[in-house]
């Protein structure tokens, strides 16, 4: 259940939750706990700033993130998730670069070293989505196809949810990162009518097979 919340909220798939006639925030509150729950609730509330960037505060935010990774207290975890969930993408791009300058380390690597469990997975997913959402979905698809024995639900969810948004970009990132087209891997690992349906959604990569 925790993984389902992580994937849906981080990937902006909240709309698909409406079919169950449930309140997403109530279910998050009842089914999860701790800083993982607090971060999911923050994302679900949709309070992220749009388009605003303040270069003068980027270094300060980066220093706060660095301290949060070093000290790992409850207060620092709250500050960490507040920055990642509420600052605009434009601001966070600058913050991530300043973090690299200050610490000599990529933020994802720092998070992986300092935290664990679902909270760590959620923080990493947020950072990856902020940096490049098509790359994040390409990574999810690759894992679903290769690491988890073709996880049908994940593949279907991503292909359908992103088909009219950025699937072309996801396909491009997939081939750049993994050397084979998404079309190729679906054709190799799926079969029958299921394969045909997925390839139809993923149309356009046939020449790469």
C-alpha positions as CSV (number, residue, x, y, z in Angstrom):
1,X,0.0,0.0,0.0
2,X,2.8,2.4,0.9
3,X,4.4,1.9,-2.6
4,X,1.1,2.6,-4.3
5,X,0.7,5.9,-2.5
6,X,4.3,6.8,-3.3
7,X,4.0,6.1,-7.0
8,X,0.6,7.8,-7.4
9,X,1.3,11.0,-5.5
10,X,4.8,11.6,-6.8
11,X,3.7,10.8,-10.4
12,X,0.8,13.2,-10.2
13,X,-1.6,10.3,-10.8
14,X,-4.1,11.6,-8.2
15,X,-6.8,11.9,-10.8
16,X,-7.0,8.1,-11.2
17,X,-7.9,7.8,-7.5
18,X,-11.2,9.5,-8.1
19,X,-12.7,6.3,-9.6
20,X,-12.7,4.7,-6.1
21,X,-14.9,7.4,-4.6
22,X,-12.4,7.8,-1.7
23,X,-10.7,10.8,-0.3
24,X,-7.0,10.4,-1.0
25,X,-5.8,12.5,1.9
26,X,-7.9,10.5,4.4
27,X,-6.6,7.3,3.0
28,X,-3.0,8.5,3.2
29,X,-3.6,9.6,6.8
30,X,-5.1,6.3,7.8
31,X,-2.8,3.9,5.9
32,X,0.6,5.5,6.4
33,X,2.6,7.1,9.2
34,X,5.5,9.3,10.3
35,X,7.5,11.5,8.0
36,X,6.5,9.4,5.0
37,X,2.8,10.2,5.6
38,X,3.6,13.9,6.2
39,X,5.5,14.1,2.9
40,X,2.7,12.4,1.0
41,X,0.1,14.7,2.5
42,X,2.1,17.7,1.6
43,X,2.3,16.5,-2.0
44,X,-1.4,15.6,-2.2
45,X,-2.4,19.1,-1.0
46,X,-0.7,20.6,-4.2
47,X,0.9,23.6,-2.5
48,X,4.0,23.7,-4.6
49,X,4.9,27.2,-5.9
50,X,4.7,27.6,-9.6
51,X,7.3,29.4,-11.7
52,X,8.9,31.4,-8.8
53,X,12.6,31.3,-8.4
54,X,14.9,33.3,-6.0
55,X,18.6,32.8,-6.8
56,X,19.6,34.7,-3.7
57,X,18.0,32.1,-1.4
58,X,19.1,29.0,-3.3
59,X,22.4,28.6,-1.4
60,X,20.5,29.0,1.9
61,X,18.0,26.3,1.0
62,X,20.8,24.0,-0.1
63,X,22.6,24.5,3.2
64,X,19.4,23.6,5.0
65,X,19.1,20.5,3.0
66,X,22.7,19.6,3.7
67,X,22.1,20.1,7.5
68,X,18.9,18.0,7.3
69,X,20.9,15.1,5.7
70,X,23.6,15.4,8.4
71,X,21.5,15.7,11.5
72,X,18.4,13.6,10.6
73,X,16.3,14.9,13.5
74,X,12.5,15.0,13.2
75,X,12.6,18.7,12.8
76,X,15.2,18.5,10.0
77,X,13.2,15.8,8.2
78,X,10.2,18.2,8.3
79,X,12.2,21.0,6.9
80,X,13.7,18.7,4.2
81,X,10.3,17.6,2.9
82,X,8.8,21.1,3.1
83,X,11.5,22.4,0.8
84,X,11.2,19.5,-1.7
85,X,7.4,19.6,-1.7
86,X,6.7,23.3,-1.8
87,X,9.5,25.1,-3.6
88,X,9.0,25.6,-7.4
89,X,10.8,23.3,-9.8
90,X,12.8,26.4,-11.0
91,X,13.9,27.1,-7.5
92,X,14.8,23.5,-6.8
93,X,17.0,23.2,-9.9
94,X,19.2,26.0,-8.5
95,X,19.0,24.5,-5.0
96,X,20.2,21.1,-6.2
97,X,23.2,22.7,-8.0
98,X,24.1,24.7,-4.9
99,X,23.8,21.5,-2.8
100,X,26.4,19.9,-5.1
101,X,28.6,23.0,-4.7
102,X,28.4,23.0,-0.9
103,X,28.6,19.3,-0.2
104,X,30.5,17.9,-3.2
105,X,27.8,15.3,-3.4
106,X,24.6,14.8,-5.4
107,X,21.5,15.2,-3.4
108,X,20.1,11.8,-4.3
109,X,23.4,10.1,-3.1
110,X,23.2,12.1,0.1
111,X,19.6,11.1,0.7
112,X,20.4,7.4,0.1
113,X,23.2,7.6,2.6
114,X,21.3,9.4,5.3
115,X,17.8,7.9,5.2
116,X,16.2,4.6,4.5
117,X,12.8,2.9,4.0
118,X,9.8,4.5,2.3
119,X,10.7,8.0,3.4
120,X,14.0,7.7,1.5
121,X,12.4,6.2,-1.6
122,X,9.8,9.1,-1.6
123,X,12.5,11.8,-1.3
124,X,14.5,10.3,-4.1
125,X,11.5,10.0,-6.3
126,X,10.6,13.7,-5.7
127,X,14.2,14.8,-6.6
128,X,14.2,12.7,-9.8
129,X,10.8,14.0,-10.9
130,X,11.9,17.6,-10.3
131,X,15.1,17.1,-12.3
132,X,13.6,15.4,-15.3
133,X,10.1,13.7,-15.2
134,X,10.5,11.8,-18.5
135,X,13.8,10.3,-17.2
136,X,12.0,9.3,-14.0
137,X,9.3,7.5,-15.8
138,X,11.8,5.8,-18.1
139,X,13.6,4.5,-15.0
140,X,10.3,3.3,-13.6
141,X,9.4,1.5,-16.9
142,X,12.8,-0.1,-17.1
143,X,12.6,-1.5,-13.6
144,X,9.0,-2.7,-14.1
145,X,10.1,-4.6,-17.3
146,X,13.5,-5.8,-16.3
147,X,13.8,-5.9,-12.5
148,X,10.3,-7.0,-11.4
149,X,9.6,-9.6,-14.1
150,X,7.4,-7.3,-16.2
151,X,5.2,-5.7,-13.6
152,X,2.0,-5.2,-15.7
153,X,0.3,-2.7,-13.5
154,X,3.2,-0.3,-13.5
155,X,3.8,-0.5,-17.3
156,X,0.1,0.0,-18.0
157,X,-0.3,2.9,-15.6
158,X,2.6,4.8,-17.0
159,X,1.9,4.2,-20.7
160,X,-1.7,5.2,-20.4
161,X,-1.3,8.0,-17.9
162,X,1.5,9.6,-19.9
163,X,0.4,8.7,-23.4
164,X,-1.0,12.2,-24.1
165,X,1.4,14.1,-22.0
166,X,5.1,13.2,-22.5
167,X,5.3,9.6,-23.7
168,X,7.4,10.7,-26.7
169,X,10.0,12.2,-24.3
170,X,9.9,9.1,-22.0
171,X,10.6,6.9,-25.0
172,X,13.5,9.1,-26.0
173,X,15.0,9.0,-22.5
174,X,14.5,5.3,-22.3
175,X,16.5,4.6,-25.4
176,X,19.2,7.1,-24.4
177,X,19.6,5.6,-20.9
178,X,19.3,1.9,-21.6
179,X,20.4,1.4,-25.2
180,X,17.2,-0.3,-26.5
181,X,13.9,1.3,-27.4
182,X,10.8,0.9,-25.2
183,X,9.1,-0.7,-28.2
184,X,11.9,-3.3,-28.3
185,X,11.7,-4.3,-24.7
186,X,7.9,-4.5,-24.6
187,X,8.0,-6.7,-27.7
188,X,10.6,-8.9,-26.1
189,X,9.0,-9.4,-22.7
190,X,5.3,-9.2,-23.4
191,X,3.1,-11.4,-25.7
192,X,-0.3,-11.9,-27.3
193,X,-3.0,-9.2,-27.3
194,X,-1.5,-7.6,-24.3
195,X,1.7,-7.0,-26.2
196,X,-0.2,-5.6,-29.2
197,X,-2.1,-3.2,-27.0
198,X,1.0,-1.9,-25.3
199,X,2.8,-1.5,-28.6
200,X,-0.1,0.4,-30.1
201,X,0.1,2.9,-27.2
202,X,3.9,3.0,-27.6
203,X,3.6,3.4,-31.4
204,X,6.5,5.1,-33.1
205,X,9.5,3.1,-32.0
206,X,9.0,0.2,-34.5
207,X,12.0,1.4,-36.6
208,X,14.2,1.0,-33.5
209,X,13.4,-2.7,-33.0
